[in-house]
Amino acid sequence: MLLTDSRNCGACGRDCLGGACSGGVCQPVILATGLSPARIAIDAQFVYWTNEGTSANNYTDGFISRVPKNGGAPVTLLNNLPRPMGIAVDATDLVFTTLGPSNVPYNYQGGTVRRLPLSGGTATFIATSQAAPWSVALNAGTVYWTCGGTYTQSGGVSYYQHDGAVKKAAKDGSGFTVLASSLEEPVALAFPGWVTNNGPTVVWALRGGFLSSAGGVMEYTPGLTPRMLATGQPWPMSIAADTDYAYYPVHGGGVRKVLLSGSASPFVIRDTLGGNSAQGIVIDATSVYWPESGGGVLRKAPRGGGVTTDLHTITNNTTGPRGLAADAQALYWVAEFSGSILRLAK
């Protein structure tokens, strides 16, 4: 029974939350499909995601949708957007970024950050003319986002301009502040939980250019100068944090963590054993979770290091995981190549 019972899958009381149980392992549930998903966010009731749109229309036909976490009919909240990418949600608002149409691929200067009330209404601009705003996050009513920066092209080669930035503003666009600039392509944000009188500490991952080893992790505490926690990291695309560490994946299938005090070299949770980079990482009280992009695996490992467990082997229905979110019961992610939104019991 433990091999096939979806309410006792692999162990007594382990519920697959609507998914099948195969060989004692829970299988994912497809919540929506037929999409062009990019990034994901969740609240207590819904899964939200950005849809980039189609290359045939220069990615000007993107949209934002949501679906109940327990399944149901997806609903489109906004459409005709120029390549929406980052997304975050709190109790009252959804915020998201757009990269702009793809007919200017090497010098993204038309990016935006926008806010949509969950109660309904019109999306308003928080910031415009942003250079590749890849990610966005919310903390205590303030919006934070990363700008990857610009590129130039010569002779078929793209040259990164090292002009990324991390910024913040209130939801109405007031209080606009640049936290750090001249960065090596910041792509993801997290909050360790440290809060000063002037706001929270924030950490971010620096991709450092496509498939390079010039990536890293930075930290900013209000009132102090931003500082590097880790350098020479191969292409970190995501980040999570607790009060002691920042956790991030690196190209080749590895996952590392670095002390927020910056007093030690990064600790290897899983070595780069071959594989793809991860575009999503989350932590809970005991584990760190991440998906390999391309044809890979959804994995978890103890936060302190140890045996890595493969939770789900990517198949044709779930290829290209991008973005990852979690609550106490399940993991949620978008599958780029199959255009699906999925849920998997922890």
N, C-alpha and C positions, 0 to 999 in steps of 0.2 A: 504493500500500500504506500509506503514512503516514496516509492519510485514514481508513482503516477497520481497520487491524491493531491489535488491542488490546495487543499486545506491543511495538509500535513506533508509538505513536500521536503523530503530529505531529513526531516525531523518533526516530531510531534508538535503541532501547533503552528508550524510555519505556513502561513497563508500566502498564496501567490497573487492575491488581490485581483482575481479575475483572469489571470494568466494560466496557461496550461502548466502541468508538472511533467517533465520528461527526464527520466533517469535520475529522479531526485533533485532536479534543478528547475527553479521557476523560469518560465519563458516570458518575454515581454508582451504587453498588450499594445496594439496600435490604436492610438486615440484619434488620429487623423492622417490622411494621406493625400497624394496628388498635389503636393505643394512644392515651394522652393524655399525651404526654411533656412534660417541663418543662426539665430540665437534664441534663447529661451529664458523665461522667468515664471515663477509660480507665486500664488498666495494661498490662502486657506481653502479656496474653492476651485480656482481655475489654473490652467496652464496657458501662458501667453507666449507668442513667438512672432518674430519678424520674418517676412517672406521677401527675398531680394528682388523678385520679379524675373523677367526673361531677357536673355541677351538679344533676342530679336527686336525688342523695344528699348534697347540700351538701358535696361533696368530702371525704366521710368514707371513701370506698372507694378511696383512692390505694394505689399499690404501687410497689415497687422491683424492677427486673429487670436481667438482664445477658444478653449474647449473645457468643459468640466473635468476635473481630475479623475472622477469616477467614470468618465465616458459620456458621450452625448453628441449633439450636433455642434460642429464648429461654427463660430460666428465671426464674421469680418468686422472689425472695429473701424478701420481706416483703409482706404485704397488709393491707387494712383500716386504712390510715394516713390521718390527717386532713391532706390536701393536702401531700404531700412536695414539696420544692422544691430547695434546694441540695444538692449531692452532691460528695464527694471521696473518694479512695481512696489508700492507700499499700500497703506490702508485706504488712501483716497485717490491716488494718481498713478498713471502709467507714464513713464518717460522713455524716450527712444532716440536713437541717432539715425541720420540718413547720410550716406556717403556721397550722394549725387549721381547723375547719370554716368554711364561707362564710356561715353564718347570723349572724356578727358581722363584717361586712365592713369596717367603718370604725375598728375599734379592736382590731386583732390583739394580744391579750395572752396568748393560749394557745399560742404557738409553742414548739417544742422543738428541741433538738439531741441527736442520738442516735448511738450507735456499734454497728456490727454486725461481729463478727469474720468474716473471710473464710473461716476454717476451719469456720464454722457455729456455731449456738447462738442465744441470745436477744439481741435488741437492748436495750441499756441506755441510760438517760438521762444525758447530760452536763450539760444545763441545761434547765429548764422555765420557764414563764411569761415567754417571750421575745416582744418586740413586733416581729412581722414579720421573722423571721430569713431573709432572702432568700438569702444565700450562705454557704458554708462552705469552709474550706481547711485543709490539713494541712501542717505544716512540722516536721520533726525530732520527730515524735511528739506535737506540741502541736496542738490544734484551735483555729482562729480562725473567727469568724463575724461577720456584720453584722446588726444589727437596724435595719430601716428606720424604725421608730417607729410612732406612732399617728395616727389621724385622728378628727375629729368631723364630724358632719353636721348642717346646719341649712338648712331650706328647699330641700332637694335639692342643696345644695352641700357638697362635702367640704373640710374645712380641715385642713391638715397641721400637726402640733403641734411640729415641729422638735425631736424628742426621740430621734433615732436614736443608735446607739452601735456601737462595735466592741469585741469581747470575745475572750477566750481562756481556755482551761482545758486541763488534761491530759485524756487520753482517759477517765479514771475520774471526771472532774468535779472533781478537786482542783485547787488553784491557780487558782481562778476569778479573773479580773482584767478590769476594764473599762479598755481602752486609751484610749478617747476617748468623750465623751458630748455631748449637745445638738447633734447633727449633723444636716445637711440630707439625710436619707434615704440613708445608705450602702447600696450594693447589690452590690458586688463587691470582691474582694481579690486581691492579687498580692504576690510576694516578689521584690525586686530582687537578692537574693543577698548582701546585706550582713549580717554576723552579728557581734554583740557578745557579751561574756561573759554577758549577760542575755537573749540571744535575738536573733532576726532583725529587721531593718527590714521593715515592712509598709506597703504603699500601698493606698489604696482610692478607688473612684469614688463621688462623691456625686451622686445623681440630682437632688436639689433640688426635688422635687415634680413632678407629672405634666406633661410637655411644657413645662417652664419653662426659663428661661435662668439659673437660680440654681445650677446644678450646678458641680462642681469635682473636684479631686483633692487628697488629703491624704496625708501621710507620717508614720509614727511610728517612731522609733528608741528602743529601750529606754534609759531614763534621761533622755530629752529630752522636751520638750513637743511634742505633735502640731502639725504646721504645714501650712498651705495651700501647695500648689504651683501651683494654677491655680484661678481663680474665673470666674464669668460664663460657664460652659460649658453649652451647650444639651443637657441630658438625657443625660449619659453613663451607659450601662447596664452597661459591662464594662470590664475593665482587664487589661493584661499589663505586664510590666516586665523590663528587663535591668539591668545595673549602672549605667547612665547615665540611662535614661529610663523614664517611665511612658507607655504607649500606651493610647489609649482612643478609642472611636467617639463621635460626637455626632449628634444628630438632624438629618436632612437628607442623610444618606449620607456624611458626612465622617469622617475619622480624623485624630487629632492625637497629638503626643507632647510631653511637658514634661520638662525636666531635673530630675533628682532633687535637684540642688543648689538648685533654685528660683531660679536666677540669670537666667532669661530667660523671655520670654513663650512660650506654647505654639507649637510648630511645626506647620504644616499639612502633613500627608502627602497627604491628599485633601480638597479643598474640599467644602463642602456644596452639591452640585450638584442637589439635589432627590432625594427618596427617603425611606426610613424609617430609624429608628434601628437599631442593631445590638445584639443580645443575645448577644454572644460575640465574643471577639477572642483571637488567639494570635499568637506570633511564633516565628521560627526564626532561624538565623544571618544570613539575608539579607532576609527578607520579613515583612510583617505581613499577616494574613488576617482577614477578617471577613465575616459574612453580613448582608444587609439583612433586617429583619423584614418581615412582610407579603409581598406579591408583589415579590420583589427579586432580588438576585444575590449569589452567593458570589464574593468578590473577594480579590485580593492586590495589594500594592504594595511597592516597595523600602522598607526601614526608614528610609532617608535621604530619602525622597520621590522622585517620578518618575512614570513611566507606570503607571496602574492597569490590571490585567488582570482581565477577567471570567472566572472559572474555570468557573462554571456558572450558567446562567440558570434561575431558579426556575420550575418548572412545577407543574401540578396535583398531581403526586406528591410534591413537596418543598416546598410552601408553608409559610410561617411558621417559618423557622429560628430556634430558640432554643437558645443554648448552642453552644459549639464547642470541640473538643479536637483535638489533633494529635500524631502521632508522626513519626518520620523519613520515613515513606512516604506517609502519608495524613492526610486531614482527616475528622473525624467530627462529626455534628451531629444534633439532633432537629428534626423538622418538625412543628410544632404542629398545623396545620390538617389534614394528611393522616394524622397519627398514626404517623409513620415514623421509623426510625433509619437513618441513611445514612452511607456511606463513600465518599470520593472520593480517588483517587490525586493526589498533589501534582503 
